[in-house]
Amino acid sequence: MKYVLVSGGVVSGLGKGVTASSIGVILKACGLRVTSIKIDPYLNTDAGTMSPFEHGEVFVLDDGGEVDLDLGNYERFLDVTLTKDNNITTGKIYQSVIDKERKGDYLGKTVQVIPHITDAIQDWIKGVSQIPVDGKEGPADVCVIELGGTVGDIESMPFIESLRQLSYSVGPENFCLVHVSLVPVIGVVGEQKTKPTQHSVRELRALGLTPHLLVCRSYQPLLENVKEKLSQFCHVPSGNILNIHDVPNIWHVPLLLRDQKAHEAILKQLNISISKSPALEEWTERAERYDSLTTPIKIAMVGKYTGLSDSYLSVLKALSHACIVCSLKLSVEWVTSSDLEDVAAKEAPDVHAAAWKALKSAAGVLVPGGFGDRGIEGKILAAKYARENRIPYLGVCLGMQISVIEFARSVLGLEGANSTEFDEHTPHPCVIFMPEGSKTHMGSTMRLGSRKTLFQTSDCITAKLYGNVQSVEERHRHRYEVNPYMVDDLEKAGLVFVGRDESGKRMEIMEIPDHPFYVGVQFHPEFKSRPNKPSVPYLGLILAASGQLNPYLRSVGEK
Ligand code: GLN
């Protein structure tokens, strides 16, 4: 196994994940098989219990792993399916060591960070890198490891030490270190400053690791003399100093690396002889196409928006994948759901009016997944507005539950209908807790990961959009579900559950046939969206919102 380690210096948020994924892309485009590992030096076992408003979205894998959003980047960029073990956290490592200690595996020994934690990290990396993730048999050729955080953080020390030992044990021709750093511009003269990078490389060297390549992030392209200076002070050949300046969209990043021959430098370090240059035509086409899109399509996202768009990263990616296919420029109208509520009309009439104006200006409405009861009534109002005014609507997970509650209240006349998540004593529990897990432990107890949905009919929009298949597998992350005892009444009134699980008791996809596009899905289809293969429910929303749904369905029907 050949390892490419991507570390980061100076500040966080440099786009290390995108850089590491892009390195994977250019190596894959050279014909190599690539897998990846993300290391998160926090103590949480996984991202499942962390707020998306603090740390970005929780990405869900096929195997039910709740992981860092960077794994989403890897899956989308490399078109692979990762496992929960591809995300290493301090919590997981310590837990495995402590479990072994309790079992008596270290009997007689003092269990310490070095060598026990550092050995556990190396064993984990070596083991997980062997798992095939691209649908082929046998291990990949290269494993890209992204070390989260910034070099020098106390949290990442055991990982750095362990990676240093790994580099030594696998030998120089099997280990390539790429350090991502920042070159800021200071003052009126606009000089590109190399000092922060010098310091972070010094820090890395003090810990026993020498970077083979430097990736410098900057607003503008790096000047040649700045590269020379970095080369001299950081002891990295100037040909190995790469620059990722700001680009209009992330699909340019692999192209930028290829143009600077990053693949040649990495392959040389890893002693792999491949002379062909990376085949990236599809990436060039997509990056340029995205930049040239002009016809806007406005989608209202009705949720808890706090300014951190990473909280809904995969949803936004799925929307933009669908927009590229439809040749539209995505414009997201963020609507904070609580601002739509009647209480907001009294407390902050301007905010309330603005929220409704934003909602009404959109061609399609999306209610994404969520937890907790804040803003629920506002989401219900948005679902009602979309249903009554025949505006294309997609409800994802919580968004589907919301539309069932709204339908029960407005169409079945069940006053106070609700989910027991928000009102335990509701007279009409149309969404209830249906455990596959425990109610007392919050970590990893949900219905998580890939589950099968069987279509109940081929005569519905989603079955046609999915290509008239009998079943689909999508990823789940929820505790509550549509109450099976209310399904008959809901269906008689016109809300049809066109997709169900194998037992027939769990409702997976709903549609209102008497509406241009009113779809709810209990799963999160955004996690499997790919740039060249947009997630079907999202594609449906964009097609419907732009008036292209019926011609599209006719064209796929004819095929
Ligand atoms: N809170 C809801 C549930 O647990 C929805 C979850 C979600 O949207 N991911 O079922």
Residues whose N, C-alpha, C, O or C-beta is under 5 A from the ligand:
A	BS01	LIG	G369 G370 F371 V396 C397 L398 R477 H478 R479 Y480
